[in-house]
Every structure is written in structure tokens, then in C-alpha cells.
Amino acid sequence: MGVVLQDSTRDPVHSNGQQAGRYHGGALSFSGAGQYVNCGAAAADITGDFTLAAWIKMAPNNSGQYMGIAGRLNGVYQGFGLVRHSSDVLRMWVGDGSTDLAKRAINSDVKYADTEWHHVAAVHEGQANWLFVDGKKQGGTTNVTLVPNPEFFHIGRQYSHLNDRYFNGLIDDVRVYNKAMTEAQINLVLAGDPLAASSPTPGIDAVVDIRDAGSLSWTAGAGAASHDVYFGTDRKAVAAAGKTSPEFKGNQPGTSFSLAGLTAFGGGTQSMPFDYNDIRTPYYCETSRTWTAAQDWTTEGVTALVLYVRGASVMAPE
């Protein structure tokens, strides 16, 4: 899913994503310059305990950028929110409308400036506040009374009404609950849909030699008896496929699926173009590669390697 706003009734509101998400489906992509989501009255009923959680993946070269993740926070520090601070720590804010910033912020134990997925969660119970990163409770805590923000819930920047501190990267699976969740519950949220499969092999975005693509495997979801499998040559078609689509390969009771008969080597011309120019140095064009193991270039019926040479049309024959 792209973005989910949920309260304790688990009634989700979705927003379509633009890039691959943390688990499946899409995530929202932000450029760091003016892009954000106005979620309107979402979480307007939160006046006390809450949990705010999200998956984030920051863009490269993000160190030193102050980036809002999600929340319902305004510039006079009413409301709550999650940010990646300019000091590179992840931070939760709980506003009581005062000018005492120290009592309203909790930082992560370490800095984060990488480009990996991280799960961030803010928990407010009574006056106590805790921050969780990747399911682990951070050492800091504060005590402050939440003063609700009358403005809108936002994703992708720090404040509802100030045009700055935009997020640069991907945000996925934003959740708001009107209760304080325990560490165990946070880790259930982090795990995603308990029925969904995880840990696929080949992994997400993996590049696989077609000769090694013999099967798919996965870890079964907790409590799931079987999983639907989709497979095809077009990523968009697979993502959009339903159970009547040719990409649907059935409901599988195990944790693997054979690709026998579904993959083929080749399927078109293979080429490596070279640009030789006898005017500019170094007056030649070459490439080289050393394999760690001997290669059989006759596999799949290959009988010849062919070199084609084509001159520029403006050149006269010599």
C-alpha cells in the first residue's frame, strides 16, 4: 500500500504510491522541494494518547537536511510529528503550545543518513513519550501534555502551514492510532500484514541470471495457509494482475514455486555496441571482462559469435 492512515478501528484510507514500497505496492516519492500530501482532517480526533508510525527511505546525500516525515504539527508547536532532524537524528515532536522545545523532542540514539528503509514510530501515553526506530525503543523520553493542532494532517513536510522542511525520498505505510502501542505491538506494525509472505528469493529488485532462475521461494505469513503467486515478463502487468489474468499462477500451499517452462534464455538479439573513431584519441575501442569460472558459450544451442562493423554514412569508402 502507499499510505495508510488508521485509528484503532483499523479502517484505512489509501493514497496511491509512485515507487516500489517497503513490502509491496507503491510508496510516495518526494523530491525535497515543495511536495507533500495534505490529508485533511485525518487524526483530528486525537487529543490524548496516540501512535504515529511510518516507513522511510531517504534519498542519497541526505545528511544535514531537515525533513518532515508525517504528523499534525504547526509552527507554534501544537500537535505531533516525526522528522529527520538536520543533525541526522530521527525525532518525534509532541507540542504543548509552549516555547520550551527541549521537553517536546525525543531523538534517536544514533544518526541516520543512509538510504535504507527504516521504520519510525512515536508513542504518546498520558504525558509520556517514546520513540521507536526499526522496532527498538530509543533511550530518550519526555513528559508533556499534547495540545492538538487544529490544522491538517500532512505527509512529506514538518508543519501543516509552513512551506519548508520537505522530505527527500520515499515514505510508505503511514499509520496513526488513537492509542499508545506497546513495543510488541509496534513490532507487529513493523512486520506489516501478518498474512503476507515475506523474504522473497530472488529478493526485491534482484538481478538474476536467467540460467539460475529455477524457482521462487518465500517465508509464509504468520497464520497463512497458502499464498497467491503472480509471475510474468512485465512488472506493471504483474502488479495489476488479478486471478483471471495470465500472470496468476494459482494459490500455492507451500513456500516455493517452480519456474519450469516459464523462463527462456535469449528471446532476442544480444549486442554490445562499440564506437570506434579514428579522429579522436585513443584511436581504438575495446572492452574486457574476466570470469571467475569457465563459461560455456555454446549453451542453449549457440553455435557462433558474430561481429558486425558499420561505418558512418557520411564517410566515404576506403
C-alpha positions in Angstrom: 0.0 0.0 0.0 1.2 3.6 -0.5 -0.1 5.4 2.6 -2.4 4.2 5.3 -4.0 6.3 8.0 -5.5 4.2 10.7 -7.1 4.5 14.1 -7.7 1.7 16.4 -10.7 0.6 14.4 -8.2 -0.3 11.6 -10.3 1.4 8.9 -7.7 2.5 6.4 -7.6 5.4 4.0 -5.3 4.8 1.0 -3.2 7.1 -1.2 -1.7 5.6 -4.3 2.1 5.4 -4.3 4.6 6.2 -7.1 7.6 3.9 -6.5 8.1 0.5 -5.1 7.1 0.4 -1.4 8.7 -1.3 1.6 6.7 -4.5 1.2 4.6 -4.5 -1.9 2.6 -1.9 -3.9 3.8 1.7 -4.0 5.4 4.3 -1.8 5.1 8.0 -2.0 8.1 9.7 -3.6 9.1 13.2 -2.5 11.8 15.4 -4.1 12.5 17.6 -1.1 11.2 20.6 -2.9 7.6 21.5 -2.3 5.9 18.1 -2.5 3.7 16.9 0.3 0.3 15.3 1.0 -2.5 17.2 2.7 -4.6 14.5 4.5 -7.2 17.0 5.7 -9.0 16.1 8.9 -7.2 12.7 9.4 -6.3 12.2 13.1 -8.3 15.3 14.1 -9.9 13.3 16.9 -6.6 12.6 18.6 -6.4 14.8 21.7 -4.6 12.4 24.0 -2.8 9.0 23.5 -1.6 8.2 20.0 0.9 6.2 18.0 2.3 7.6 14.7 4.4 5.3 12.5 5.9 5.3 9.0 8.5 3.6 6.8 11.0 6.0 5.3 13.8 5.7 2.8 15.9 8.8 2.4 17.4 9.9 -0.9 21.2 9.8 -1.4 23.3 12.7 0.0 20.7 13.5 2.7 23.0 14.4 5.6 22.2 17.8 7.1 18.7 18.1 5.6 15.8 18.8 7.9 13.0 16.7 6.6 9.4 16.3 7.9 8.0 12.8 7.7 4.4 13.0 8.8 2.2 14.4 11.5 -0.3 17.1 12.5 2.1 19.8 13.8 2.0 23.6 13.4 4.6 26.3 13.8 3.5 27.3 17.3 4.2 23.7 18.3 0.7 22.3 18.7 0.2 18.7 17.7 2.7 16.0 16.9 5.0 14.8 14.2 8.0 12.8 13.1 11.1 14.3 11.4 14.6 13.6 10.4 16.5 16.5 12.0 19.4 18.4 10.4 21.7 16.8 12.9 20.8 13.5 11.2 18.8 12.1 14.2 15.3 10.9 13.8 13.0 12.9 16.1 9.4 12.9 17.4 7.7 16.1 18.4 4.8 16.5 20.8 3.6 20.0 21.1 2.0 21.7 24.1 2.0 25.2 22.5 4.9 26.5 24.7 8.3 27.7 23.6 10.1 25.0 25.6 11.5 22.9 22.7 13.6 20.7 24.9 10.7 19.0 26.6 8.9 18.3 23.4 11.5 16.4 21.4 12.9 12.9 21.6 15.9 12.0 19.4 17.0 8.6 18.1 20.0 7.0 19.9 22.1 7.2 16.7 22.2 9.3 13.5 20.6 8.1 10.2 21.9 9.4 6.9 21.8 6.2 4.9 19.4 5.2 2.1 18.0 2.0 3.6 14.4 1.5 4.7 13.8 2.4 8.4 10.6 2.1 10.5 9.9 5.1 12.8 7.2 5.2 15.4 6.2 7.9 18.0 4.1 6.9 21.0 2.4 9.3 23.4 0.7 8.0 26.6 -0.7 10.4 29.2 2.2 12.8 29.3 5.0 10.3 28.5 6.6 10.0 25.1 8.7 7.3 23.4 10.4 6.9 20.0 11.0 3.6 18.3 13.3 3.0 15.3 13.2 -0.3 13.5 11.2 -1.7 16.4 13.6 -0.8 19.1 12.7 1.7 21.8 15.1 4.6 22.0 16.7 5.7 25.2 15.2 9.2 25.5 11.8 10.1 26.9 9.9 13.3 27.7 6.8 14.3 29.6 4.4 16.8 28.0 0.7 17.3 27.6 -0.4 17.2 23.9 -2.2 20.3 22.7 -4.0 19.3 19.4 -3.2 21.1 16.2 -6.4 22.4 14.5 -4.8 22.3 11.1 -4.5 19.4 8.7 -2.5 16.1 8.8 0.4 16.2 6.5 2.9 13.7 5.0 6.2 14.9 3.5 7.0 18.0 5.4 7.3 19.1 9.1 4.4 21.6 9.5 0.9 21.8 8.2 1.1 25.5 7.4 4.8 26.3 6.7 6.3 25.7 3.3 9.7 24.2 4.3 11.5 21.1 5.6 10.2 18.8 2.9 11.1 15.2 2.8 13.5 13.9 0.1 13.0 10.2 -0.5 10.2 7.6 -0.1 7.6 7.3 2.6 5.3 4.3 3.0 2.7 2.8 5.2 1.9 5.9 7.4 -0.3 4.9 10.3 -2.0 6.8 13.1 -3.6 5.0 16.0 -5.6 6.8 18.8 -3.9 4.7 21.4 -0.4 4.2 22.8 1.0 1.0 21.5 3.4 -1.3 23.3 6.8 -2.4 21.9 5.4 -5.7 20.9 2.5 -4.0 19.0 5.0 -1.7 17.3 6.9 -4.7 16.0 3.6 -6.2 14.7 3.1 -2.9 12.8 6.6 -3.1 11.5 6.1 -6.6 10.2 3.2 -5.4 8.0 0.3 -7.6 7.1 0.8 -10.8 9.2 -0.8 -12.9 6.4 1.5 -11.5 3.7 4.5 -13.5 2.5 8.0 -12.0 3.2 11.7 -12.6 2.5 11.3 -13.5 -1.2 14.0 -15.3 -3.1 15.2 -13.8 -5.5 15.0 -10.7 -3.4 13.2 -7.4 -4.3 15.0 -5.6 -7.2 17.4 -8.5 -7.5 19.1 -9.1 -10.9 19.2 -12.8 -11.6 21.0 -14.8 -14.3 18.1 -16.4 -16.2 20.0 -19.7 -16.1 19.8 -19.6 -12.3 16.1 -18.7 -12.1 14.7 -22.1 -11.4 12.1 -21.2 -8.7 10.6 -18.6 -6.5 10.5 -19.0 -2.7 9.3 -17.0 0.3 8.6 -17.1 4.0 4.9 -17.8 4.7 2.9 -15.2 6.6 2.0 -15.9 10.1 -1.2 -17.9 10.1 -1.4 -18.1 6.3 -2.2 -21.5 4.9 -1.3 -20.5 1.3 -0.3 -17.6 -0.9 -1.4 -16.4 -4.4 1.6 -16.3 -6.8 1.8 -14.0 -9.8 4.6 -14.2 -12.4 5.2 -12.6 -15.8 7.5 -10.7 -18.1 6.1 -7.2 -17.5 6.3 -5.7 -14.0 3.3 -3.4 -14.4 1.2 -6.3 -15.7 2.1 -8.4 -12.7 1.3 -5.6 -10.3 -2.1 -5.1 -11.9 -3.0 -8.7 -12.4 -6.0 -10.4 -10.8 -6.9 -14.1 -10.5 -8.3 -14.1 -14.1 -5.0 -12.7 -15.5 -2.5 -15.0 -17.2 0.1 -13.8 -14.7 -1.8 -15.6 -11.9 -0.1 -18.9 -11.2 -2.5 -20.2 -8.6 -2.8 -20.3 -4.9 0.2 -22.2 -3.6 0.1 -24.1 -0.3 3.9 -24.3 0.1 6.7 -21.7 0.2 8.1 -22.2 -3.3 7.0 -22.2 -6.9 8.9 -23.8 -9.8 9.6 -21.7 -12.9 10.0 -24.7 -15.1 8.6 -23.9 -18.6 8.1 -20.2 -17.6 11.5 -18.8 -18.4 13.5 -18.9 -21.6 17.1 -18.0 -22.4 17.6 -15.3 -25.1 14.4 -14.4 -26.8 16.1 -11.7 -29.0 19.4 -10.3 -30.3 22.1 -9.6 -27.7 24.6 -6.9 -28.5 27.4 -4.8 -27.1 27.8 -1.7 -29.3 31.3 0.0 -29.7 32.1 3.4 -31.1 35.4 3.4 -33.0 36.6 6.8 -34.1 39.9 7.2 -36.0 40.0 11.0 -35.5 39.9 11.3 -31.7 42.4 9.6 -29.3 43.0 6.9 -28.3 42.0 5.8 -31.9 40.6 2.4 -30.7 37.7 1.0 -28.8 37.9 -2.1 -26.6 36.4 -3.8 -23.6 37.4 -6.8 -21.4 36.0 -9.0 -18.8 37.5 -11.8 -16.7 35.2 -14.5 -15.4 35.9 -16.3 -12.2 34.9 -19.6 -13.7 35.0 -21.0 -17.2 32.0 -20.1 -19.4 30.3 -22.3 -21.9 29.3 -20.0 -24.8 27.6 -22.8 -26.7 24.8 -23.3 -24.1 21.2 -23.1 -25.3 22.4 -24.0 -28.8 24.7 -21.1 -29.5 26.9 -22.1 -32.4 28.6 -18.8 -33.4 29.6 -15.3 -32.2 29.2 -12.7 -34.9 30.9 -9.3 -35.2 29.2 -6.6 -37.3 31.0 -3.5 -38.4 29.1 -0.4 -39.7 30.7 2.8 -40.9 29.2 6.2 -40.5 27.0 7.2 -43.5 29.0 10.4 -44.1 32.3 8.6 -44.6 33.5 7.6 -48.0 34.6 4.0 -48.6 38.3 3.5 -48.2 
